[in-house]
Amino acid sequence: MSTAPRLLIANRGEIARRILRTARARGCRVAVVSTAADRGAPVRDEADRVFEVPGFLDGDAIVAAATGWNAGLLHPGYGFLSESASFAAAVEAAGVAFVGPTAESMRLLGDKEAARRTAVAAGVPVLPSLGVDELAPEPDPAAAVERAGVGFPCAVKAAAGGGGIGIRVVRRPEALAEALSVAASEARGAFGDDRVYVERWLDRPRHVEIQVLGDGQGAGIHLGERECSVQRRRQKLLEWAPGFGISADLRAWMGEAALRLVIASRYRGAGTVEFLLEEDGTFHFLEVNTRLQVEHPVTEEIYGVDLVDAQLEIANGSWPAALPAPVSRAESFEPRSPCGAAFEARIVAESPRNGFAPSPGRLRRCREPEADGVRVDSGVVEGSPVPPGFDSLLAKVIASGDSHAAAAARLGCALEETVIHGVETNASLMISVLRHPDLLGERVHAGWLEERIEETAASRLEPEVEAFLHRRGVPDSVAEAVLRRKVTESASVFLSLGHPEDAPRVEPGSRAGEVLLSGPVVQETGAGKVLTVTATPLAGARALAVTVDGETLTLPLSEEGEKATIQDGSGEIRAPLAGQVIRILDAGTRVEKGDVVAVIESMKMHWEIRSPVAGVVTDPNVTAGEPNAAGVLLLHVSAI
């Protein structure tokens, strides 16, 4: 293997840390690009160098950072500029190796319509469609759709699109004109390209994709399929490999079709060819992702490979020894058989019970699972900010096993051990999906989660347990046990409420934030002799996040509970809501308990943030005029 050069990672979050991990194992020096809005990202502390640029889409600034640092390689990760042919060309023109396909291959496969034409020429099955150039002169698009054999329902899709953006499903001819207009507008805003085309729509297909790698010389391989049929608004949430019920013959046929595209485009590096699979085994080309996929770990787990290492090796001009030899005739490739199965759950900062609304903030607690057969690719650590301007993906939890059932069970248990406080996440939803009979019954399809969202997003806690946790005095005593490490059996909280005789015993557990509740009142809920929870006081000291078996509740605290939580000695003052900081005290300012230290404007109202103690302001973390998310650290007050 050739000496590893310097590597610049042009990305953030979990994928930046994932690439860094493999690059370090290869002996690379690693730098990352970052932005002012992402200064709290842990990857900045882990890299050898950080180059702050105006934005992750500022190609000129990123190329300048790469050349200025003498980088030999640039890895774009996924998203941002990873599928920009002009960026790939600029990187290589500057003398830096781009870890990905050539700009020419990217133009051929990254544009959806160009990829369809390439697929047709290569004999890959596609759905009937009406292209951009065919649509443009048509005075009656609906009639043209019928004539072309596309029919209704159909989908209007952005030619330069991805991630489900710029797609409109049309079920009636009279709705087509508006859908074309709206999709074009979305595509213009998201990609700077308003070209759209129309394709036949399948209502209940499975979403199956093939992992491919090419040598850039017209040869390549594939590493079987992943299934991504659990989606919300065409955004993948759960992925697994191998796909359900995929026979060796079907794997070979889909793999051969994918390899035809690799060979025809002289593809270089890792990529993914996506297909829609019908119940009868018929499959249709969907698109090519000319980059590493978010869900690549499930392939790594069942084939025993490191796809990032393979990318770096190919970018260095060598073929990875861990992979089969590339072939130039698709039909001659003999696929490897997968070993076992693996599932990946994407943990996102979103609220499934509130329409998947984003939930930016700061991670007040972050506990990742640790178990055999479980892997976590994370972009955050405890204390990390979750900025509102970026993708909501926090981490990926991956579990493998001898079978789909074993891997799914292991992942469900791992998610029950996962604790994230400070932002809302979809962890509970993912546990519900993993344990739903339709999943392992192989009855899921790309629209399945939309049909089951109310059922799968519902709380998994027994009503008696949830009612007990909301019982007056329980949140306050849990907060006291967390912050003061104090046993609260017959403590002042319950004495003041006048019912110490039926109060639970509340005591600290062995892990940070863990609290054990016991006694007859707990057993009456059906939770057993001991109810183990993990708790964290939230920003503003008015609420407590409590997680039980992967289900997280936000419990209100009484005035006494608030007093307990602000005495934890940290001196941190955090924003209790999102908005714009319009005033904040300077470092060194002396304050009394109750003095206003900051003012936030939100929804046309001013919110005064007061100091919980007398002291001196230190380390202001924001300045007046800055937007902030709920939970963001504003400043510290050092008690005097």
C-alpha positions as CSV (number, residue, x, y, z in Angstrom):
1,M,0.0,0.0,0.0
2,S,1.3,3.4,-0.9
3,T,2.2,6.0,1.7
4,A,-1.0,7.7,2.8
5,P,-1.0,11.4,2.0
6,R,-2.8,14.2,3.9
7,L,-6.6,13.9,3.8
8,L,-9.1,16.8,3.9
9,I,-12.6,15.9,4.9
10,A,-15.2,18.3,3.4
11,N,-18.0,17.3,5.6
12,R,-19.3,17.3,9.2
13,G,-21.2,15.2,11.8
14,E,-21.1,11.4,11.9
15,I,-19.7,10.9,8.4
16,A,-16.7,13.2,9.1
17,R,-15.9,11.2,12.2
18,R,-16.4,7.9,10.4
19,I,-13.9,8.9,7.6
20,L,-11.5,10.3,10.2
21,R,-11.4,7.0,12.0
22,T,-10.5,4.9,9.0
23,A,-8.0,7.5,7.7
24,R,-6.2,7.5,11.0
25,A,-5.9,3.7,10.9
26,R,-4.2,4.2,7.5
27,G,-1.7,6.6,9.1
28,C,-3.1,9.7,7.4
29,R,-2.9,13.2,8.8
30,V,-6.5,14.5,8.7
31,A,-8.0,17.9,8.5
32,V,-11.6,18.9,8.4
33,V,-13.4,21.9,7.0
34,S,-16.0,23.5,9.3
35,T,-18.1,26.6,9.8
36,A,-18.7,29.1,12.6
37,A,-22.1,27.6,13.1
38,D,-20.5,24.2,13.8
39,R,-17.8,25.2,16.2
40,G,-19.1,22.8,18.9
41,A,-18.7,19.8,16.7
42,P,-16.5,17.1,18.3
43,V,-14.7,16.3,15.0
44,R,-13.0,19.7,15.2
45,D,-11.2,18.5,18.4
46,E,-10.3,15.2,16.8
47,A,-8.8,16.4,13.6
48,D,-5.2,17.5,13.1
49,R,-6.3,20.7,11.5
50,V,-9.6,22.6,11.1
51,F,-10.2,25.0,8.3
52,E,-13.2,27.3,8.9
53,V,-15.0,28.2,5.7
54,P,-18.1,30.3,5.0
55,G,-20.1,27.2,4.3
56,F,-20.0,23.5,3.3
57,L,-21.2,24.5,-0.2
58,D,-18.3,27.0,-0.7
59,G,-16.3,24.9,-3.1
60,D,-13.7,27.6,-3.8
61,A,-12.9,28.0,-0.1
62,I,-12.7,24.2,0.4
63,V,-10.4,23.7,-2.6
64,A,-8.2,26.6,-1.3
65,A,-8.0,24.9,2.1
66,A,-7.0,21.6,0.5
67,T,-4.2,23.1,-1.6
68,G,-3.0,25.5,1.1
69,W,-2.6,22.5,3.4
70,N,-1.0,20.3,0.7
71,A,-3.7,17.7,0.9
72,G,-3.2,14.7,-1.3
73,L,-6.8,13.5,-0.9
74,L,-10.2,15.1,-0.4
75,H,-13.2,13.1,0.8
76,P,-16.6,14.8,0.3
77,G,-18.6,12.4,2.5
78,Y,-22.3,12.5,1.5
79,G,-24.6,15.5,1.0
80,F,-23.2,19.0,0.5
81,L,-20.8,18.9,-2.5
82,S,-20.3,15.1,-2.7
83,E,-22.3,14.8,-5.9
84,S,-21.2,18.0,-7.6
85,A,-19.4,17.3,-10.8
86,S,-18.0,20.8,-11.0
87,F,-16.6,20.5,-7.5
88,A,-15.0,17.2,-8.2
89,A,-13.4,18.7,-11.4
90,A,-12.1,21.7,-9.4
91,V,-10.6,19.5,-6.8
92,E,-8.7,17.4,-9.3
93,A,-7.7,20.4,-11.4
94,A,-6.0,21.7,-8.2
95,G,-3.9,18.6,-8.0
96,V,-5.8,16.9,-5.2
97,A,-7.3,13.4,-5.6
98,F,-11.0,13.4,-5.2
99,V,-12.3,10.4,-3.2
100,G,-15.1,9.5,-5.5
101,P,-16.0,9.2,-9.2
102,T,-14.6,11.5,-11.9
103,A,-16.6,14.6,-12.9
104,E,-17.5,12.9,-16.2
105,S,-19.0,9.8,-14.5
106,M,-20.8,12.0,-12.0
107,R,-22.4,14.0,-14.8
108,L,-23.4,10.8,-16.6
109,L,-25.0,9.1,-13.5
110,G,-25.7,11.9,-10.9
111,D,-28.2,13.7,-13.1
112,K,-31.3,11.5,-12.9
113,E,-32.4,11.9,-16.5
114,A,-28.9,11.3,-17.9
115,A,-28.7,8.2,-15.6
116,R,-31.9,6.9,-17.1
117,R,-30.6,7.3,-20.6
118,T,-27.4,5.5,-19.6
119,A,-29.4,2.7,-18.0
120,V,-31.6,2.3,-21.1
121,A,-28.5,2.1,-23.3
122,A,-27.0,-0.5,-20.9
123,G,-30.1,-2.7,-20.9
124,V,-31.1,-1.9,-17.3
125,P,-34.9,-2.0,-16.8
126,V,-36.5,1.3,-16.2
127,L,-40.1,2.6,-15.6
128,P,-41.9,4.4,-18.4
129,S,-41.1,8.1,-18.3
130,L,-41.4,11.4,-20.1
131,G,-38.2,13.4,-20.2
132,V,-37.4,17.0,-19.7
133,D,-37.0,17.7,-23.4
134,E,-40.1,15.7,-24.2
135,L,-42.2,17.7,-21.7
136,A,-41.0,21.2,-22.7
137,P,-42.9,21.5,-26.0
138,E,-46.1,19.8,-24.9
139,P,-49.2,22.1,-24.7
140,D,-51.0,19.3,-22.8
141,P,-48.6,17.4,-20.5
142,A,-51.3,15.1,-19.1
143,A,-52.2,13.9,-22.6
144,A,-48.5,13.4,-23.3
145,V,-48.0,11.3,-20.1
146,E,-50.8,9.0,-21.3
147,R,-49.4,8.7,-24.8
148,A,-46.0,7.9,-23.5
149,G,-47.4,5.0,-21.5
150,V,-46.5,6.5,-18.2
151,G,-50.1,6.9,-17.1
152,F,-51.5,7.9,-13.7
153,P,-50.4,7.8,-10.9
154,C,-47.1,9.3,-12.0
155,A,-44.3,11.2,-10.2
156,V,-42.9,14.5,-11.2
157,K,-39.2,14.4,-10.3
158,A,-36.3,16.9,-10.2
159,A,-33.6,15.9,-12.7
160,A,-30.9,17.1,-10.4
161,G,-32.6,16.0,-7.3
162,G,-32.0,13.7,-4.4
163,G,-33.2,13.0,-0.9
164,G,-36.8,13.0,-1.9
165,I,-36.7,16.8,-2.7
166,G,-38.6,18.0,-5.8
167,I,-40.9,15.0,-6.1
168,R,-44.7,15.3,-6.5
169,V,-47.0,12.3,-6.8
170,V,-49.9,13.0,-9.2
171,R,-53.0,10.8,-9.3
172,R,-55.3,12.8,-11.6
173,P,-54.5,14.4,-14.9
174,E,-55.9,17.7,-13.8
175,A,-53.4,18.0,-11.0
176,L,-50.3,17.5,-13.2
177,A,-49.8,21.1,-14.3
178,E,-49.6,22.4,-10.7
179,A,-47.3,19.5,-9.7
180,L,-44.9,20.4,-12.5
181,S,-44.8,24.0,-11.4
182,V,-44.3,23.2,-7.7
183,A,-41.7,20.5,-8.3
184,A,-39.7,22.8,-10.6
185,S,-39.8,25.6,-7.9
186,E,-38.6,23.2,-5.2
187,A,-35.8,21.9,-7.4
188,R,-34.7,25.4,-8.3
189,G,-34.5,26.3,-4.7
190,A,-32.7,23.2,-3.6
191,F,-30.4,22.5,-6.5
192,G,-30.3,25.6,-8.6
193,D,-31.8,23.6,-11.5
194,D,-35.6,23.6,-12.3
195,R,-35.6,20.7,-14.8
196,V,-38.2,18.0,-14.0
197,Y,-39.4,14.9,-15.7
198,V,-42.3,12.5,-15.2
199,E,-42.1,8.8,-14.4
200,R,-44.7,6.1,-13.6
201,W,-45.4,5.9,-9.9
202,L,-45.5,2.6,-7.9
203,D,-47.5,2.9,-4.7
204,R,-46.1,0.0,-2.7
205,P,-42.7,-1.0,-4.0
206,R,-39.7,-2.1,-1.9
207,H,-36.6,0.1,-2.0
208,V,-33.5,-2.1,-2.7
209,E,-30.1,-0.8,-3.6
210,I,-26.8,-2.4,-4.8
211,Q,-23.4,-1.4,-3.4
212,V,-21.0,-1.1,-6.2
213,L,-17.3,-0.2,-6.6
214,G,-15.4,0.6,-9.8
215,D,-11.8,0.9,-10.7
216,G,-12.3,3.9,-13.0
217,Q,-11.1,1.9,-16.0
218,G,-14.3,0.2,-17.0
219,A,-14.4,-2.7,-14.4
220,G,-16.0,-3.2,-11.0
221,I,-17.8,-5.3,-8.5
222,H,-20.8,-5.3,-6.3
223,L,-21.4,-6.3,-2.7
224,G,-25.0,-7.3,-2.7
225,E,-28.0,-5.4,-1.7
226,R,-29.4,-3.3,1.1
227,E,-33.1,-2.7,1.8
228,C,-34.3,0.8,2.7
229,S,-38.1,0.2,2.7
230,V,-38.8,2.0,6.0
231,Q,-39.1,5.6,5.1
232,R,-40.9,8.8,6.1
233,R,-41.6,11.4,3.3
234,R,-39.1,9.4,1.2
235,Q,-36.4,9.8,3.8
236,K,-34.8,6.6,4.9
237,L,-34.9,5.8,8.6
238,L,-34.1,2.0,8.9
239,E,-31.9,0.0,6.6
240,W,-30.8,-3.6,6.5
241,A,-28.7,-6.1,4.6
242,P,-29.3,-8.5,3.0
243,G,-32.8,-7.6,1.8
244,F,-35.7,-9.7,2.9
245,G,-36.3,-12.8,0.8
246,I,-33.7,-11.9,-1.9
247,S,-32.7,-15.1,-3.6
248,A,-29.2,-15.6,-4.9
249,D,-30.6,-15.4,-8.4
250,L,-32.3,-12.1,-7.9
251,R,-29.2,-10.7,-6.1
252,A,-27.1,-11.7,-9.2
253,W,-29.6,-10.2,-11.6
254,M,-29.8,-6.8,-9.8
255,G,-26.1,-6.9,-9.3
256,E,-25.4,-7.5,-12.9
257,A,-27.7,-4.6,-13.9
258,A,-25.9,-2.3,-11.5
259,L,-22.5,-3.4,-12.8
260,R,-23.5,-2.6,-16.3
261,L,-23.8,1.0,-15.2
262,V,-20.4,0.9,-13.5
263,I,-18.8,-0.5,-16.6
264,A,-20.5,1.8,-19.1
265,S,-19.6,5.0,-17.1
266,R,-16.1,3.8,-16.1
267,Y,-17.1,4.5,-12.6
268,R,-14.4,5.0,-9.9
269,G,-14.8,4.3,-6.2
270,A,-17.9,3.5,-4.2
271,G,-21.5,4.1,-5.3
272,T,-25.0,2.8,-5.0
273,V,-27.5,1.8,-7.7
274,E,-31.0,2.0,-6.4
275,F,-34.0,-0.1,-7.6
276,L,-37.7,-0.3,-6.9
277,L,-38.7,-4.0,-6.4
278,E,-42.2,-5.3,-7.0
279,E,-43.9,-8.2,-5.3
280,D,-43.3,-10.5,-8.3
281,G,-39.6,-9.9,-8.3
282,T,-39.7,-7.3,-11.1
283,F,-37.2,-4.5,-10.5
284,H,-36.8,-1.1,-12.0
285,F,-33.9,1.4,-12.0
286,L,-34.4,4.4,-9.8
287,E,-31.2,6.4,-9.6
288,V,-27.4,6.2,-8.9
289,N,-25.9,7.8,-5.8
290,T,-22.4,8.7,-6.9
291,R,-21.0,8.7,-3.3
292,L,-20.9,6.7,-0.1
293,Q,-24.3,6.1,1.4
294,V,-25.5,6.9,4.9
295,E,-26.4,3.2,5.3
296,H,-23.1,1.7,4.1
297,P,-22.3,0.2,7.6
298,V,-24.8,-2.7,7.1
299,T,-23.0,-3.8,4.0
300,E,-19.7,-3.6,5.9
301,E,-21.0,-5.7,8.7
302,I,-22.2,-8.6,6.5
303,Y,-19.3,-8.6,4.1
304,G,-16.5,-7.8,6.5
305,V,-15.1,-4.8,4.5
306,D,-14.3,-1.2,5.3
307,L,-15.8,0.8,2.4
308,V,-14.1,4.0,3.4
309,D,-10.8,2.3,3.4
310,A,-11.6,0.9,-0.1
311,Q,-12.5,4.4,-1.3
312,L,-9.2,5.7,-0.1
313,E,-7.3,2.8,-1.7
314,I,-9.0,3.3,-5.0
315,A,-8.3,7.1,-4.9
316,N,-4.7,6.3,-4.3
317,G,-4.7,4.3,-7.6
318,S,-4.8,0.8,-6.2
319,W,-7.5,-1.9,-6.0
320,P,-8.2,-3.0,-2.4
321,A,-6.9,-6.5,-1.7
322,A,-9.9,-7.1,0.6
323,L,-12.3,-6.9,-2.4
324,P,-12.9,-9.4,-5.2
325,A,-11.1,-8.6,-8.4
326,P,-13.0,-6.2,-10.7
327,V,-14.6,-7.5,-13.9
328,S,-15.2,-5.8,-17.2
329,R,-18.2,-8.0,-18.1
330,A,-21.1,-7.7,-15.7
331,E,-22.3,-11.2,-16.3
332,S,-19.0,-12.8,-15.4
333,F,-19.0,-11.5,-11.8
334,E,-19.7,-14.1,-9.1
335,P,-21.2,-12.3,-6.0
336,R,-20.0,-13.1,-2.5
337,S,-22.6,-14.5,-0.2
338,P,-23.6,-12.3,2.8
339,C,-22.7,-13.5,6.3
340,G,-25.6,-13.0,8.7
341,A,-27.7,-9.8,8.7
342,A,-27.4,-6.3,10.0
343,F,-29.8,-3.4,10.7
344,E,-29.1,0.3,11.0
345,A,-31.3,2.9,12.7
346,R,-30.8,6.5,12.0
347,I,-31.2,8.6,15.2
348,V,-32.4,12.0,14.2
349,A,-33.2,15.2,16.2
350,E,-36.8,15.2,15.2
351,S,-40.2,14.8,16.9
352,P,-42.2,11.9,15.4
353,R,-45.2,12.9,17.5
354,N,-45.1,16.4,16.2
355,G,-45.0,15.8,12.4
356,F,-41.2,15.1,12.6
357,A,-40.6,18.7,13.4
358,P,-36.8,19.4,13.8
359,S,-35.5,19.6,17.4
360,P,-32.3,21.6,17.6
361,G,-30.7,22.3,20.9
362,R,-27.8,21.0,23.0
363,L,-27.2,17.4,24.2
364,R,-27.5,17.6,27.9
365,R,-26.9,13.9,28.2
366,C,-25.7,11.4,25.5
367,R,-25.3,7.7,26.4
368,E,-24.5,5.3,23.6
369,P,-25.1,1.6,23.8
370,E,-22.3,-0.8,24.4
371,A,-22.8,-4.4,23.5
372,D,-21.4,-7.2,21.4
373,G,-22.5,-7.0,17.8
374,V,-23.5,-3.3,18.2
375,R,-21.7,-0.4,16.5
376,V,-22.4,3.3,16.8
377,D,-21.4,5.9,14.2
378,S,-22.0,9.2,15.9
379,G,-21.5,12.8,15.1
380,V,-22.1,14.1,18.7
381,V,-21.0,13.7,22.3
382,E,-22.5,14.9,25.5
383,G,-22.6,18.7,25.4
384,S,-22.6,18.9,21.6
385,P,-24.8,21.6,20.1
386,V,-27.3,20.5,17.5
387,P,-27.5,23.5,15.2
388,P,-30.8,24.3,13.4
389,G,-29.1,24.9,10.1
390,F,-27.9,21.4,9.5
391,D,-29.3,17.9,8.8
392,S,-30.9,16.4,11.8
393,L,-28.9,13.1,11.8
394,L,-27.2,12.6,15.2
395,A,-26.0,9.1,15.0
396,K,-26.5,5.6,13.5
397,V,-26.8,2.6,15.6
398,I,-26.0,-0.7,13.8
399,A,-26.5,-4.2,15.0
400,S,-25.6,-7.5,13.4
401,G,-26.5,-11.1,14.0
402,D,-26.9,-14.6,12.5
403,S,-30.3,-13.7,11.1
404,H,-32.6,-10.7,10.5
405,A,-34.5,-11.6,13.7
406,A,-31.3,-11.7,15.8
407,A,-30.0,-8.5,14.4
408,A,-33.3,-6.7,14.8
409,A,-33.7,-7.9,18.4
410,R,-30.1,-6.8,19.2
411,L,-30.7,-3.3,17.7
412,G,-34.0,-2.9,19.6
413,C,-32.2,-3.6,22.9
414,A,-29.3,-1.3,22.0
415,L,-31.8,1.5,21.3
416,E,-33.4,0.9,24.7
417,E,-29.9,1.6,26.2
418,T,-29.5,4.8,24.2
419,V,-30.2,8.0,26.1
420,I,-30.3,11.4,24.5
421,H,-31.6,14.4,26.4
422,G,-31.7,18.0,25.3
423,V,-33.4,17.4,21.9
424,E,-36.2,15.1,20.9
425,T,-35.3,12.0,18.8
426,N,-37.0,9.2,16.9
427,A,-35.4,6.4,19.1
428,S,-38.7,5.1,20.5
429,L,-40.2,5.1,17.0
430,M,-37.3,2.9,15.8
431,I,-37.8,0.4,18.6
432,S,-41.5,0.2,17.7
433,V,-40.7,-0.4,14.1
434,L,-38.0,-3.1,14.9
435,R,-40.6,-5.0,17.0
436,H,-43.5,-4.6,14.7
437,P,-44.7,-8.0,13.3
438,D,-44.8,-6.5,9.7
439,L,-41.0,-6.0,9.7
440,L,-39.8,-9.5,10.2
441,G,-42.9,-10.7,8.5
442,E,-41.4,-9.1,5.4
443,R,-44.6,-7.0,4.8
444,V,-42.9,-3.6,4.6
445,H,-42.7,-1.4,1.6
446,A,-41.7,2.2,0.9
447,G,-45.0,3.6,2.0
448,W,-45.5,1.3,5.0
449,L,-44.3,3.7,7.8
450,E,-46.6,6.4,6.5
451,E,-49.5,4.0,6.9
452,R,-48.4,3.0,10.4
453,I,-47.0,6.2,11.8
454,E,-49.7,6.8,14.5
455,E,-49.2,3.3,15.8
456,T,-45.4,3.2,15.7
457,A,-45.0,6.7,17.1
458,A,-47.2,6.1,20.1
459,S,-45.6,5.9,23.6
460,R,-44.5,2.4,24.5
461,L,-44.8,3.0,28.2
462,E,-47.6,1.4,30.1
463,P,-50.1,4.1,31.1
464,E,-49.7,3.2,34.8
465,V,-46.0,3.8,34.6
466,E,-46.4,7.1,32.8
467,A,-49.0,8.3,35.3
468,F,-46.6,7.4,38.2
469,L,-43.7,9.4,36.7
470,H,-46.0,12.4,36.4
471,R,-47.2,12.0,40.0
472,R,-46.7,15.1,42.1
473,G,-43.3,15.0,43.8
474,V,-41.8,12.2,41.7
475,P,-40.0,14.4,39.2
476,D,-38.6,16.7,41.9
477,S,-37.3,13.8,44.0
478,V,-35.7,12.2,40.8
479,A,-34.1,15.5,40.0
480,E,-32.7,15.7,43.6
481,A,-31.3,12.1,43.4
482,V,-29.6,13.0,40.1
483,L,-28.1,16.3,41.1
484,R,-27.3,15.7,44.8
485,R,-26.7,11.9,44.6
486,K,-29.1,11.7,47.6
487,V,-31.6,9.0,48.6
488,T,-35.0,10.6,49.0
489,E,-37.0,8.0,51.0
490,S,-39.4,10.1,53.2
491,A,-37.3,13.2,52.0
492,S,-38.5,16.7,52.3
493,V,-40.1,16.7,48.9
494,F,-42.6,14.1,50.0
495,L,-43.0,15.3,53.6
496,S,-43.9,18.7,52.2
497,L,-46.6,17.1,50.1
498,G,-48.1,15.3,53.1
499,H,-47.9,11.7,51.8
500,P,-44.6,10.2,52.9
501,E,-46.3,6.9,53.8
502,D,-46.9,6.0,50.1
503,A,-43.9,7.7,48.6
504,P,-41.5,5.7,46.5
505,R,-37.9,5.1,47.5
506,V,-35.7,7.2,45.1
507,E,-32.0,6.6,45.0
508,P,-29.1,7.2,42.7
509,G,-28.1,4.3,40.4
510,S,-24.6,3.2,39.4
511,R,-24.4,5.3,36.2
512,A,-24.5,9.0,35.6
513,G,-28.1,10.3,35.6
514,E,-29.5,6.9,36.6
515,V,-32.1,6.7,39.3
516,L,-33.8,3.7,40.9
517,L,-37.4,3.9,42.1
518,S,-38.9,1.2,44.3
519,G,-41.5,0.4,46.9
520,P,-45.1,-0.7,46.8
521,V,-46.3,2.3,44.8
522,V,-43.9,1.3,42.1
523,Q,-44.9,-2.3,42.1
524,E,-48.5,-1.3,41.7
525,T,-47.7,0.2,38.3
526,G,-46.6,-3.3,37.0
527,A,-43.0,-2.1,36.5
528,G,-41.6,-4.7,38.8
529,K,-39.7,-4.2,42.1
530,V,-37.4,-1.5,40.7
531,L,-38.1,1.1,38.0
532,T,-34.8,2.3,36.5
533,V,-34.8,5.7,34.8
534,T,-32.1,8.0,33.4
535,A,-32.9,11.7,34.1
536,T,-31.5,15.1,33.2
537,P,-32.7,18.6,34.2
538,L,-33.3,20.6,31.1
539,A,-32.4,24.2,30.2
540,G,-34.2,26.7,32.4
541,A,-34.5,24.2,35.3
542,R,-38.3,23.9,34.7
543,A,-38.4,20.4,33.3
544,L,-36.8,17.0,33.6
545,A,-36.0,14.6,30.8
546,V,-36.6,11.0,31.9
547,T,-35.8,7.9,29.8
548,V,-37.2,4.5,30.6
549,D,-36.3,1.6,28.2
550,G,-35.7,3.9,25.3
551,E,-38.9,6.0,25.9
552,T,-38.2,9.6,26.8
553,L,-40.7,11.9,28.7
554,T,-40.4,15.5,29.6
555,L,-41.7,16.0,33.2
556,P,-42.5,19.4,34.7
557,L,-40.8,20.4,37.9
558,S,-42.3,22.3,40.7
559,E,-40.8,25.5,42.1
560,E,-38.9,23.4,44.6
561,G,-37.7,21.2,41.9
562,E,-36.4,24.2,40.0
563,K,-34.5,25.3,43.0
564,A,-32.8,21.9,43.3
565,T,-31.7,21.8,39.7
566,I,-30.1,25.3,39.6
567,Q,-27.9,24.4,42.5
568,D,-25.9,21.8,40.6
569,G,-22.9,24.1,40.7
570,S,-22.2,24.2,37.0
571,G,-23.0,27.9,36.7
572,E,-24.2,27.3,33.1
573,I,-27.1,29.4,31.9
574,R,-28.8,28.1,28.8
575,A,-31.4,29.5,26.5
576,P,-34.8,28.1,27.5
577,L,-36.2,28.7,24.0
578,A,-35.1,29.4,20.4
579,G,-35.0,32.9,19.2
580,Q,-32.6,35.9,18.8
581,V,-30.3,37.2,21.5
582,I,-30.9,40.9,21.8
583,R,-28.9,41.5,25.0
584,I,-26.3,39.6,27.0
585,L,-24.1,40.8,29.8
586,D,-20.3,41.2,29.3
587,A,-17.7,39.0,31.0
588,G,-16.8,40.3,34.4
589,T,-20.2,41.8,35.1
590,R,-21.2,41.2,38.7
591,V,-24.8,40.1,39.2
592,E,-27.1,39.3,42.1
593,K,-29.4,36.3,42.2
594,G,-32.5,37.1,40.0
595,D,-30.7,39.8,37.9
596,V,-31.3,39.7,34.1
597,V,-28.3,38.3,32.3
598,A,-29.7,38.0,28.8
599,V,-32.8,38.8,26.8
600,I,-34.1,36.6,23.9
601,E,-36.7,37.7,21.4
602,S,-38.9,34.9,20.2
603,M,-42.3,35.1,18.4
604,K,-42.3,38.9,18.9
605,M,-41.9,38.6,22.7
606,H,-39.0,39.4,24.9
607,W,-37.9,36.7,27.4
608,E,-35.7,37.7,30.3
609,I,-33.1,35.1,31.4
610,R,-32.2,35.6,35.1
611,S,-29.2,34.4,37.1
612,P,-29.9,31.7,39.6
613,V,-27.1,32.8,41.9
614,A,-25.1,35.9,42.8
615,G,-21.7,35.9,41.0
616,V,-19.7,37.1,38.1
617,V,-20.4,36.6,34.4
618,T,-17.8,34.5,32.6
619,D,-17.4,33.0,29.1
620,P,-20.3,34.6,27.2
621,N,-20.9,32.1,24.4
622,V,-23.1,34.3,22.1
623,T,-23.3,37.9,21.1
624,A,-26.3,40.2,20.7
625,G,-27.9,39.7,17.3
626,E,-27.2,36.0,17.0
627,P,-30.0,33.5,16.5
628,N,-30.0,30.7,19.1
629,A,-31.6,27.3,19.6
630,A,-33.3,26.1,22.8
631,G,-30.7,24.7,25.1
632,V,-27.7,26.6,23.7
633,L,-25.2,27.7,26.3
634,L,-25.4,31.5,26.8
635,L,-22.9,32.2,29.5
636,H,-21.6,31.1,32.9
637,V,-22.1,32.8,36.3
638,S,-19.4,32.0,38.7
639,A,-20.8,32.1,42.2
640,I,-19.2,34.4,44.8
